[in-house]
Amino acid sequence: MSSDAKLTSPPAEILIVEDSPTQAQKLQYILEQQQYHVSVAANGVLALAAAQRRKPTLIISDVVMPEMDGYELCRRVKSDAALADVPVVLVTTLSDPQDVIRGLECRADNFILKPYDERYLLARIWRYISRAKDISSLQIGCRFSICCCRPTRPRCSGTKNSA
């Protein structure tokens, strides 16, 4: 690797799950303006299949959709070992406290009411994307250990010797 080479993380992959083409296009436009890679699924069934094929960094899902609603999608994502760490943000017009409780029960990471303020939504997304990148960096860092052991020890435990 040349000294000029930079280690950069790839842009975040965001999966939008929305049955309204107008709402999906609006959100896709907002996110692409922020340089996120965006894919769209029209319902939970299609979204789950897409997420299993290519793990997204974040899922933003409507709640009320045909075939599989956002609550069930969230439950399945959080139950799938390969996807359980993917944050799921539910975006909906439902505002009854019971709807929010259902979102918490299915382990949604956030529940945002429509119509949403773009700045607020982007701030929430940035928070989850930043956290995901931090975790990814830690996982990459864990693959490489710095050995601080005395040369006479046959094995390195990966911890600094205090003696």
Residue pairs with C-beta under 8 A, 6 or more apart in sequence:
9 133
9 136
9 137
10 37
11 35
11 36
11 37
12 36
12 37
12 57
12 58
12 129
12 132
12 133
13 36
13 37
13 39
13 54
13 55
13 56
13 57
13 58
14 31
14 36
14 37
14 38
14 39
14 56
14 57
14 58
14 59
14 60
14 125
15 38
15 39
15 40
15 41
15 47
15 50
15 51
15 56
15 58
15 59
15 60
16 24
16 27
16 28
16 31
16 38
16 39
16 40
16 41
16 60
16 61
17 40
17 41
17 42
17 43
17 44
17 46
17 47
17 59
17 60
17 61
17 62
17 65
17 70
17 73
18 24
18 27
18 40
18 42
18 61
18 62
18 65
19 42
19 43
19 62
19 64
19 65
19 66
20 62
21 42
23 62
23 114
24 40
24 42
27 60
27 91
28 38
28 40
30 118
30 121
30 122
31 38
31 125
32 38
34 122
34 125
36 125
36 129
39 50
39 54
39 56
41 47
41 49
41 50
42 65
43 65
43 66
43 67
43 68
44 61
44 65
44 67
44 68
44 69
44 70
44 72
44 73
44 76
45 67
45 68
46 67
47 59
47 61
47 68
47 73
48 68
48 73
48 76
48 77
50 56
51 59
51 77
51 83
51 86
52 80
52 82
52 83
55 82
55 83
55 86
56 86
57 86
57 128
57 129
57 132
58 86
58 87
58 88
58 89
58 125
58 128
58 129
58 132
59 73
59 74
59 77
59 86
59 87
59 88
59 89
60 89
60 91
60 125
61 70
61 73
61 74
61 88
61 89
61 90
61 91
62 70
62 90
62 91
62 92
63 69
63 70
63 71
63 90
63 91
63 92
63 94
63 99
63 103
64 70
64 92
64 93
64 94
68 76
70 90
70 92
70 108
71 90
71 102
71 103
71 105
71 106
71 108
72 106
73 88
74 88
74 90
74 103
74 106
74 107
74 108
75 106
75 107
77 83
77 84
77 86
77 88
78 84
78 88
78 106
78 107
85 132
85 135
87 109
87 110
87 128
87 131
87 132
88 107
88 108
88 109
89 108
89 109
89 110
89 111
89 112
89 124
89 125
89 128
90 103
90 108
90 110
90 111
90 112
91 112
91 113
91 114
91 116
91 121
92 99
92 111
92 112
92 113
92 114
93 113
93 114
94 113
95 113
99 111
100 111
103 111
104 111
109 128
110 124
110 128
112 120
112 121
112 124
145 156
145 158
146 158
147 156
147 158
148 156
148 159
148 160
148 161
149 155
149 156
149 157
149 161
150 161
150 163
153 161
